[in-house]
Amino acid sequence: MSKLSAPVTLQTAFGEYVVDEQLGEGGAGRVYGGVDGTGGPVAIKVLTQTSTDKRGRFKNEIAFLMRTRHDNVVAVIDHGFCAKGTISGPFYVMGRYAGSLRDLMRKKIAPVQVMPFFSQVLDGAECAHLLGMVHRDIKPENVLHENNTLAVADFGIASFTEDQLATLVETMPGQRLANFQYAAPEQRVSGRKATVAADIYALGLILNEMFTGAVPQGTDYLLVGTAAKEFDFLDGIVAQMIKQNPNERPDSIARVKTLIQKYHAEALTLQKLSKIDGTVIKVNEIDEPLSQEPPVLIGVNWNDGTLHLTLDRSVNQQWVNALASMGSYASVLGVGPEMFRFSNNTAVVVAQESDAQQVIDYFKNWLPQATQVLRQQLLADARQEEQARREALRREREAEERRLRVNRNLRV
């Protein structure tokens, strides 16, 4: 860090920021520290290399980080352009972090703390993967920390799917983008595509380094088990993550998590894309929209003994089952929830002319009850699925340990 000769004010359409120190510098930009209009600490990344390629990547990075909300991914809160003396170029504003994972590693992370920290790095990288992008430059310097929370940062050379792109940027043949020390073998060869497997390779190196203090190189690298015997099960997992052939590595971070959870069940959480808003959430979180907000009755029509009720959206079989299993409810005699037939957003039931209005009133009262029952059922199902998954991992681990124990005692 170095103090600027004089504070510089940066303005956007919506805010004003005053920077007074330079926090760091990378291949394409600098990061400055300062405060926002309320005096809150911020960090500002300024693009110093403004070629068309660099601007395109910077634009994609800003677009991705502004719409991604995840505890373990750095969030962009504002952006703009500055041309004031030494600070010149497009910039974005993010929260101020205490340091990077590299800083924590220099202070020696206790073995018992490694997995809580590494699980957050996995979650941040997996969030990006689930949203359709590959980071391509994961390294300790690109993971920031604040109050024991880690967040993946610096998506400047990330590879995005087309729907994530704010502007099209192509990587030319022979163009090297990643940090060499953590680059996967395929990133060091001209014309090879870097996929999710490249990020998994870098994560394997970092996991090993967090325990041993050394980045694996070659085959006889320092093993996790030599630094922390109780975590020696990770050595086989690291070996898979850093395979030379990307096709032989775990095919997703979810698979990496499963391998770790087989031996250390509480270490990690699994994630998925929410059906509600497309954000990344934990797999045991309920994301069925009908379990969050009940459907609303918007139309009714009675014709020759049949009542048609129209909802504001379609309901699925899970919700219909929940309606039929509410338990205690009030209804017109002989016209309970089980008598209704549903198709998309329409419910149909036989009802006498004299009962029609009362049936409608009861039906409206059932809607929030059914939604609550569905939520409770989904929570129970999620708990059962998690227990079953952990039990399957336990049996798999015990079978593997038994096989190894028997084979160690066999003699030719």
N, C-alpha and C positions, 0 to 999 in steps of 0.2 A: 504494500500500500504506500502511496505517496500523495502528499497534499498538493493541490493545485495552487498556483501562484495567486489566484483570485477565484472566488466562487463564480460558477457559470449558471445562468438561469435558462432552463429549457421549457418551452411552452408547447402544448398541444391544443387541440380544439376544446378539450375538457379539463385541462389541468396545468399546473405550473410546478416545476421541480427545480431545486437548487442543488447542484453537485459541487463538492469541494475536495474530492480525493479520487485517485485512480486505484481501483482494487485489483485489476489484473489485465492481461493482454493475451489474446490468442492469435491464431493465424489470420483471422479476417476481421477482428474487432477488439474493442476495449470495453471494460466494465468499470463504471464509475459508481461511487457511493454518494448519497445525498439524502434529502428529505423532500416530502411532498408538501402540498399547500397547508396541511394540518400539522406539519412538523414530524410526521411519521417517517421512519427510515425506509429508504428504497435503494434498489440497485438498478442501474441503467446500462444496458448493453448497446453500444454504438457500432454500427458497421463502418469500418474504416476502408475496406477494399470494396469499391462500388462498381465493379464490373457487372455486366448484365447477368452473368451466372450467379455472382454473389448476391446481387439484389434479389434475384428470383428465389434463391434458397432462403434468404432472410425473410422475404414475404411469406413463404410457405411456413417457416418456423413461427412467425407471429400469428398467422391464421390458425395453426394447429394449437398453439399454447393458449390463445384467447378463448377457444371453444372447449378446451379440455379442462374438466374439473376433477381433480384427483389429488388426494393428500400427498402422493409420492411423485407428482409431476409438477415442475415449476409452472406457476400461472403468470401470464402476461396481463397486466392491469391497464396499460395504456401504451400508446406508441405515437411517434411523430417524426419530424425531421428538424435537424439543427445545423446551423452554419455559423458558429461563433468561435473564431480563432482556432484553437487546437481541437475543439470538439466540432466535428463536421460529418454529417451523414445521417441516414435513417437510424432510429433508435427505438427500443422498447423498454418499458418500465416493469419491474417485478419486485416482489418483496425482498427485503434484505436478509441474508442468511449469515450465520456466524462463521461458516467456513465450508470446506468440502470434506468428502470422505477421505481424501488424501491427508488432510489435517488430523482427522481422527486416527488414521492408521499410523501416522508418525508418532502419536502418543501411545501406541500399542493398545489395541482393543483387547480386553479380556476375552478369553475363549467363550465364556458364558454369554457375552454380549454380542458375539458375531452374528448368530442366527437372527436375533431380533432386528439387527441393522440390515443384514443381507436380505431378509424377507421383504423389507421395504423397497430395496433396490429391485428385487424381482417384481414386486407389485407395480412399481412405476414403469418398468420396461414392458411388462405384460399388458398394462393399460394401453401403451402405444401400439403394441402388436394387435390387440383386440380392436383397436380403432383404425387399423389398416396401414401402419407405418413401421419401418425398421429404423432404429436409431443410427446404427453403423459406426458410432464412435463412443461407445460406453467405456468409461474409464473413471477412476476415483476422482479425478479433477472435475468431471462432469456430473457428479452427484453431490448436491449441496445439503448441509445440515443446519438445523435450528431446533434447540430444545428436544433433542433425541428424535426428531423427525427428519427423514432423508427424502430428498426429491431429485429425480432425474432431470437434468438441465441440458442446454446446448444441443438443440436439434438442428443445427445449421447444415449438416450434411445428410440429414435423414432422407430415406427413400419413402415417398408417400404413394398411396394408391390414388387413382385418378380423381375419386370423389373427395379426397382430402387436399388436393392441389389447389393453391390459390393462383399459381402460375406454373407453366410447364418448364421444367429444367431437366436437361438430359446430362447424364454423366458420360463424357467422351471416352473412347477406348484409351486405356493407358493412364487415365486420370486417377491419381491416388487421393482419397479423401480422408481416410481414417488415420488415427494415431498409430504409428507402426508397432509400438510395444504391445498393444491390445488387439491389433488387427488379426482377423482370422486368416488362415492360409489362402482362401479364395479371394480375399481382398488385396492380396499382394501380387496377384496374377492379372495381367491385362485381359480385359474382356470378360472376366468372371463376374457373375451377378451375386451381390451380397443380399442374403435373405435373413429371415428370423434366426437361422442357424449361426450367422455371424455374430449376432448379439449374444446368443447362448454361449458361444466360444469365449467372448470377452467376459461374460459373467462367471464362467468357470475359472478363468484366470484370477478374477477379483476374489472369488470365494476362497481359493487356495491362498492367495496373498494376504487376505484378512487374518488368517490363522498363522501363516508362516513368515510373513513379511517379505516374501520373495515371489516374483512372477514366474510361473513354470516356463522352463525353456528346455526343449528336448525331452528325453524319456526319463532321465534320472533326476527329476526335480524333487525338491523338498516336499514331503507329504504332510497332510493335515495331521495324521496320526502321530507324527513325531513332535508336533507342537501341542497337541491336545488329544490324548489317547481316547477319551470318551467320544470324540467326534471322528474317529478313524473310518467310520462308515462312509464319510463324505469322500474319501479318496477314490473309491470306485465311481462315484457320481461325477466328480471332477474329471476323471479320466474319460468318461463318456462325453462330457460337455466340450472337451478340447480335442476330440478326435480330428485327425487330419481331414478326413472325408466328411463334409457337412451332412451328407445323407445318413451317416452313422451316429450323429449326435441326437439327443432328444429332440423330437420334432416341434416342441412347444415348451413354453415356460410352465404350463400346467403339468406337463409330463415331468419336468425337473422337480416341481413341487411334490408330485406323487412319489417320486423316487426318494426324496428327502423324508416325506411324511411316513414312509414305511418304517423308518428307524426313529424318527423324532416327530411324533404325531402333532404336537402342539406348536411346532416351530413356524408354520406357515398357514396362510389363508388362501383359498381358491377364489377366483374371480370370474365374472361373466359380463356380457353386455346386457344392460337392462332393456326389457321390452317396452318400458314406459317412456324413457327419454334418451335411450342410446348411450347413457353413461356407463362406466365400468363399475360394477358393484361386486360384493362377495357372493359366492354361489348360494349361500344359505339365506341371503336376503330375499324377501318376497317381492317379485316384480310383475305380478299379474295385475293389470290395471283394474280388473273387476273386484280385486280384493282390497283396493285402496279407496275407490270411489264407486258408490252404488249407481246402477243405471237409473234413469229418471223416466217416469211415465209422461209421454208427450201427446198421446192421442188415444181415443177410445171409439169403438163403433159396435153397436148391438144390432144383430139382424137375425130374425126368425129363430130365437133361442140360442144364438151363439154370440159370445162376446169376444171382440178382437181388441187387444191392447197393444199399443205401439210404444217401444222404448227408444231412448235417444241413441242407443247403440246396440250392436249385436251382443248376445251372451253366449257363452260356451257351455259345454256339458258339465264342466266342473262347477260352474255357478248354478246351473239348474239342479245338480245333485245336492248342492248346499241348500238351495231353497227347499228341496223336498225333505231335508234332514234337519230343519231348524229346531225341532223339539217342541217347545211351548209357543203357541201362536193362537190368535183369534181368527175365526173364519165363519163364513156362512155355512150352515149345515150342509154337508155333502159337497162343498166346493173348497176343498183344501188345496195346498200347493201341488200335491201329487196329481191333481186333475188337469193341470194346465199343460198344454203342448206348445213347445217353442220352436220357432224357425227364424234364425237370424235375430232380428230385433222385434219380432212379433210373438205375442202369447195369445193362445186361443183356448176358451173354456166354454162349456155349456152352462148357461145361466138363465133362470127364469126372468121374465121382464121385471117382476117385483123385487128381485134380488140384485139386479145389475149394478145399481149404484153402490150398494153395500159391498159387493164383490170387489169393485174398483177401489173403494176406500181401504179395504183390508189388504188388497194387493200392494197398494202404495206403501203401507206400513211394513210389508214383508221385505221390500227391496233392501233397505239398510241392514236388516237382520240377516238376510242371505249373504250379503257381502261380508259381514263380520264372521259368520260361520265359515265361509270360504277361506278367509284369512287365517283363522285358527287351524283349519284343516291343512292348509299349505305349510304353516309353521311346524305342525306336527310331522307332516311328511318330510320336510327338510331335515328335521332332527333325526328321523328314522333313517333317511338316506345317508346322513353323515355318520351315524353310528354303524350302519352296514358297511360303508366304505372303509371306515377305520378298522372294523373287524376283519374285513377281507385283507387289508394291508397287514394286520397282525398275523393272520394265518399264513400269508405269503412269506413274511419275515421269518416266522418260526419254521416253516418248511425249508427255507434256504439255510437257516442256522443248523437244522437237523442234518441236512445233506452234507454241509461242510464238516460237521462234527463226526459223522460216520466215515466220511472219506479220509479224514485226517488219521483215523485209527486203522484203516485198511492197509494190509501189507501184501506185496506180491510174493 
